[in-house]
Amino acid sequence: MSASDPRLSRQQASPLAVEGASVALSAGAGCGKTTVLTARFLGDLEGPAARSLSSIVALTFTEKAARELRQRIRHQCREKIAAGDHPVHWRAILRGLEAAPIGTFHEYCGHWLRRHALEAGIDPDFVILDAAVAGSIRDEALAKCLRQWLAAQDPDLIELAVEYGLGRVRQGIADLLVESSSGLLGEWQDRLPAEVVAIWQDVWSREGRPLLAQKMTQAVKPCLETLSHYESTHPLMRERRAFLLEHLPNLEANLDREEWLLAIREHAMVRGAGSKVHWPSPEIHEIVTANFKAVRDAIDKYFDKCQWDESATLEAAEQGLRLARLALRARQAYNLAKRSRGGLDFDDLLTMTLDLLRKVPEGHRPDSSTDLAIERLLVDEFQDTDPIQSEILERLAAPESLTGRLFLVGDFKQSIYRFRGAQPEIFQDFRDRFPVAGRHALTENFRSVPEILHFVNALFASTFPGPETALNPRVAGVGRPDQPAIEFIWATETEVSPSAGPKPSAHDRRVLEARWLARRLRQRMEAGWKVRDRGTGEIRDAHPGDLALLFRAMTDVGPYEAALDEEGFDYHTVGGAAFYVQQEVTDLINVLSVLEDPFDQVALAGTLRSPFFCLSDNGLFWLTTSRLDLVEGLEDADQIDELPDLDRQQARRARDMLARWRDFKDQEPIATLLNRILDESGYEAALLGESLGVRKRANARKLVRMARRFDQQRGMTLAAFVARLRADLKRPPREEQAATTDEEGNSIRLMSIHQAKGLEFPIVVLPDLNRRPAGRLDSTAFHPVLGPLVRPSREPGSVPTASTESDVDANSRQSLGWLTYQTLEQRADEDESLRLFYVATTRARDALILSSALSPADKATSPAMSLLDERFDRETGKCRVQLPAGWSVPAIRVTTERPPASGEPKKGGPWPFPLIETAEVIEQAEEVVEPPAVLIEHRPRFIELDPGLGSEAATSKARLNRLTRIALADPGWRRTREPAKFVARVVGRHDPLLPSRLFNQLVGRLETWSRGPIAKALAEAEVVREDIDWSIAWPPARTDASVFHGKIDVLFRDRTGAAQIVNVGAPGGSAGRDRLSLLLAMHTADAMGLGPIRLGWQWSTGEEERWRSEADFDPTSIDLAIRTFFNEGSGG
């Protein structure tokens, strides 16, 4: 493939024709950059000036990207062979392709170091330590250092430990050891605190304070806009307006004039300057009042954030240098530990390669060997490079780094890996230094329909200005004007007034949004959602596998899973730190933790409850509560009478297997032990029986491979492996799940935006759009310009606070260094948040949905939502800004009304009930024992199960029970704060002659109810129905069936969307009667379309009040309950 290939567009062919200049190709999302890279690679291998395969180096940032590029090249080679185009040549290329230098940065640097091992002073057979092994060696080296420093009473350590605590100091040193840019620590160890403070002051003046000023300027823009359009008739307000219009535009130029800013603040007031009658309308007066308040708040916030303590600043500089000195010594110990094992970690591969390249004299090639000399260096995703990688590239390409040796492809708009040290400005810097002939751009998008691109262009025009950032469509739409490609969904509880109760929590909002979103997706699916088939190009109806929900963070996906499940969708959650959040990985870590520490109660509980041993909640409860702890309970499982038989068998099996596996601990390799556990337990078979079982088994096997790499290091024990895994559970690294061939099939995917990078989907949904950015709670940091930083300690006796906006602890003494660092980081985080937003929106091919739980009046709290509000009207979807000439205005549908629930939910997920409440029910529950079979010669034709209609309906107990049911069914009970007054009202309406003794009992009974396991769930319920009459013939379809009649006292929908039933037991009634009534009520309610029924609750109100819960109401359970009922003599 060459520049003349007709399959390439003009934009794609243009950079391939460049000669004598290095190329920096800015490739927009979906514009075919991999196609261009493949063409460049193949073009260098053909023609009279063909280069050798070994002289063309192609670098990517992931092994997956390298595999894709190699596969593309292989496919093109085979096409050339099939076409008869120099088949001998291309067959030779195919044979050598596997050995060609196509791979990741780390892989290439590893090969480079092996070739120059003698010069680097290392063993050429060094082992590359993966992250887990390197982490264990690092932790072991740091622990050894801390013991030595404590024994020697090292002054740096003692000073820091007294001020911050040893745990925080240890974590701070560990963070610096893994920080990629902390290789520059050595430049700071000999500096004086005053020098460091001077650097902070300089950076604050040049960058920090101007950034705060920009925020202030942004906050006053609405005020300027309002005042420029409207004028007051009041003389004083006219004067204030003129002053503000003159001075507000000059805020950033007068930051040092405190009195000038205070004067602006004084003029931004409506008090004493007229009222609403002096403005064109009352609404304008309200807008001006709000604008003035925003100006005052912005100035106050600026003053507040600019305050810093000189003594705290100097002290922080001293503490930072102490921490740097300790980190450098710990790094030396870590390096010695690695060398003693003959290993290098990933950072070593880069830093040692750079050290070698820096020794090459200027103007010389880094490797002059003819068979290894680099003639062309191609780099994909160059926007994700860090300073070390970029310098390596430049030195590898020297001295022709600007004149043709480099071919860089990137897009600064898609740089989303700051956590890896990536700096998007590096790509821009290289691009600016390249000759003009080498600066090219791809803007023709082959992925998304025009409507999506029009929206993306309009949304990000001010964020990414310039002629090379707008995307131009090259594919046609799906041709459904009634189905706009862009939709906003703003979920609000419109029927609830603002004064109805406390403000909903973030979780409650997500639950509401998720329910709206799932219903809307179901609604559009059923209406025939059209997408273009990627394989055939034909228009077809969408299926669930076409949908992807992309999240900024994966910590709150539960409500969305529940809502999708309720609407009958199959889904697959990939996750952000995907590998370590998978349940099968957690199960294996729990088993290994128990083998290493038999007294780890939490890990033991997880192991017993997992598919390894499948103990029930009931069994786990009795094992834990019947003895001193769970460990002792497992040992004495045979003696615990309350333990169900099946749980007893499983407990014996668990006890024996864990003891046997523990005997092999440290006697055989960890990987062998893990294989033994998987083989003997049958765990893998259990995984294969679950949804996505192949992927889950692959994840389990991936953990075995990780253990095998651990075994390859001398002296690594199970304890070290478990410690590493537990640390990774707390702070998960970004470890991908194991690859499988069955992918996601027809299920909706829930994944992080980072994981979606490089992928595309017919329909993309961006939920939780207004998610507030997470606050930073780190105590230490390293910044290449500011150096080592330590958060100032709090004043004695104060309580720590964290601000999600500024991350400033209000009780800390503010250090200028930390203030500057936070200001710079907050701006960088906001910028990356918008780049993440861009990446997410450009994953969509045919449809894009943006959603959040907020009303038109709610304030935007995320950068993404703020940008959307700036560019579009949230209520109407109309574009607020003037677009450049020739741009199309996107059509947007806005959904602000609750979508209807599907008539027949297909699934009812087993969402867990709160553990404490479950434990209370288990403790009070009576074991249901299967009764002996009885022969019922004359089954009654009609059986009354309604407690209010029995023969004892007039007794005091029945009277009290009837009033209890009436009160619970009254919606007022769920809102009352005065139970006695409420009960008096109920009694006055239904039983005015009730004796005071029974009245007091009724009040006490309802107060007891309010402390029960479901009172809170019922109070928060979305739908509540009371006093539901039911009848059913049982057994079904039998001529001798009996007709049972009863009532459901309360039915409500919990926050998962499933239904729960509550019945109040009959006075003095039998347990068998109550249980039968509950099971038949659950069965009938489900048949009536009131389901899915998740749980049934029976509240017995006799002398000893009890709660009983039921989850299974299948015919077998009902038949068993009927036999018990008749055995008790209740049915005769």
Secondary structure, 3 states (H helix, E strand, C coil): CCCCCCCCCHHHHHHHHCCCCCEEEEECCCCCHHHHHHHHHHHCCCCCCCCCHHHEEEEECCHHHHHHHHHHHHHHHHHHHHCCCCHHHHHHHHHHHHHCCEEEHHHHHHHHHHHCHHHHCCCCCCEECCHHHHHHHHHHHHHHHHHHHHHCCCHHHHHHHHHHCHHHHHHHHHHHHHCHHHHHHHHCCCCCHHHHHHHHHHHHHHHHHHHHHHHHHHHHHHHHHHHHHCCCCCHHHHHHHHHHHHHHHHHHHHCCCHHHHHHHHHHCCCCCCCCHHHCCCHHHHHHHHHHHHHHHHHHHHHHHHCCCCHHHHHHHHHHHHHHHHHHHHHHHHHHHHHHHCCEECHHHHHHHHHHHHHCCCCCCCCCCCCCCCCCEEEECCHHHCCHHHHHHHHHHHCCCCCCCCEEEEECHHHCCCHHHCCCCHHHHHHHHHCCHHHEEEECEECCCCHHHHHHHHHHHCCCCCCCCCCCEECCCCCCCCCCCCEEEEECCCCCCCHHHCCCCCHHHHHHHHHHHHHHHHHHHHHCCCEEECCCCCCEEECCHHHEEEEECCCCCCHHHHHHHHHCCCCEEEEECCCCCCCHHHHHHHHHHHHHHCCCCHHHHHHHHHCCCCCCCHHHHHHHHHCCCCHHHHHHCHHHCCCCCHHHHHHHHHHHHHHHHHHHHCCCCCHHHHHHHHHHHHCHHHHHHCCCCHHHHHHHHHHHHHHHHHHHCCCCCCHHHHHHHHHHHHHCCCCCCCCCCCCCCCCCEEEEEHHHHCCCCEEEEEECCCCCCCCCCCCCEEEECCCEEEECCCECCCCCCCCCCCCCCCCCECCCHHHHHHHHHHHHHHHHHHHHHHHHHHCCEEEEEEEEECCCCCCCCCCHHHHHHHHHECCCCCCECCCCCCCCCCCCEEEECCCCCCCCCCCCCCCCCCCHHHHHHHHHHCCCCCCCCCCCCCCCCCEEECCHHHCCCCCCHHHHHHHHHHHHHHCHHHHCCCCHHHHHHHHHHHHCCCCCHHHHHHHHHHHHHHHCCCCHHHHHCCCEEEEEEEEEEEECCCCCCCEEEEEEEEEEEECCCCCEEEEEECCCCCCHHHHHHHHHHHHHHHHHCCCCCEEEEEEEECCCCCEEEEECCCCHHHHHHHHHHHHHCCCCC
